[in-house]
Amino acid sequence: ISKLQHEQAEEIIKHKDFDVNVTRPFYNHTVSLLELLANHTRDNVELIEYLLKQPGIEVKDDVVIELIAKNNQNLLRLFKKYKKIPKHLKKLI
């Protein structure tokens, strides 16, 4: 994404009334903002970290499984740092 788009996304995400668990339909399931950002890591690490810091953020198993499958160590470290890796998936890391 462009720098302007990144700045706009950051402004929206950091708004006090923004729902960090917002989702959108994608084929036969829903995708969270965290999942979308994690799948497009480049330039989104700050936004991902901001979301992970939020106490009410919901992390689906699929997001962590995808990170493990892609061996995305940078994001896995962030997920570990904020204790967002489900117990039953910790052994896979």
Secondary structure, DSSP 8 states (H G I E B T S, - for coil): --HHHHHHHHHHHTSTT--TT-EEEETTEEEEHHHHHHHT-TTTHHHHHHHHHSTT----HHHHHHHHHTT-HHHHHHHHHTT-S-HHHHTT-
